[in-house]
Amino acid sequence: MAAVTTAPARTGGGLRVLVLTNMYPTAAEPHFGCFVRDQVEVLRALGVDVSVLAFDARAHTRRYVEAAGRLRR
């Protein structure tokens, strides 16, 4: 097993995070993926620049491919 190293905690300082998720709350389903939203809010409160790319692939799995295209752009 490889050794795991951890970096010191950062409080913003130009840190940018992209969250790609297939679970994120909407007006119609405010509890769907609420734990992801909570994590995003905590990161933002720490001063991290967070962008969220959310998609719902429950009805059509092709949305994974569409999300990959959006991610590349």
C-alpha positions in Angstrom: 0.0 0.0 0.0 1.3 3.4 -1.0 1.9 6.1 1.7 -0.6 8.8 1.9 0.5 12.4 2.3 -1.7 15.3 3.1 -1.1 18.9 2.3 -1.7 21.7 4.8 -5.3 23.0 5.0 -5.9 26.0 2.7 -8.4 28.8 3.2 -9.0 29.9 -0.3 -5.9 31.6 -1.6 -6.8 31.2 -5.2 -7.9 27.5 -4.9 -10.4 26.6 -7.6 -12.6 23.5 -7.5 -14.9 22.0 -10.2 -17.6 19.8 -8.9 -19.0 17.4 -11.5 -22.0 15.6 -10.1 -25.1 13.7 -11.2 -26.8 14.5 -7.9 -27.6 18.1 -7.0 -30.7 19.8 -5.5 -33.2 21.5 -7.8 -36.4 23.4 -7.0 -38.4 20.2 -7.9 -36.2 17.9 -5.7 -34.5 20.1 -3.0 -33.2 17.0 -1.1 -31.7 15.2 -4.1 -27.9 15.4 -3.5 -28.2 17.9 -0.7 -25.0 16.5 0.8 -23.1 17.6 -2.3 -24.6 21.1 -2.0 -23.6 21.2 1.6 -20.0 20.4 0.7 -19.9 23.1 -1.9 -21.3 25.6 0.5 -18.6 24.7 3.1 -15.9 25.1 0.5 -17.2 28.5 -0.6 -17.4 29.6 3.0 -13.7 28.8 3.3 -13.1 31.1 0.4 -12.6 28.5 -2.3 -13.8 29.3 -5.8 -16.3 26.5 -6.6 -18.0 25.8 -9.9 -20.7 23.2 -10.1 -21.4 21.2 -13.3 -24.5 19.2 -12.4 -26.5 16.8 -14.6 -29.3 14.3 -14.1 -28.8 11.0 -15.8 -31.5 9.0 -14.1 -33.8 9.0 -17.1 -31.2 9.0 -19.9 -27.7 7.6 -19.5 -26.6 9.5 -22.6 -26.5 12.5 -20.3 -23.2 11.2 -19.0 -21.7 11.6 -22.5 -23.3 15.1 -22.8 -21.8 16.0 -19.4 -18.4 14.9 -20.5 -18.7 17.2 -23.5 -19.7 20.1 -21.3 -16.7 19.3 -19.0 -14.3 19.4 -21.9 -15.6 22.8 -23.0 
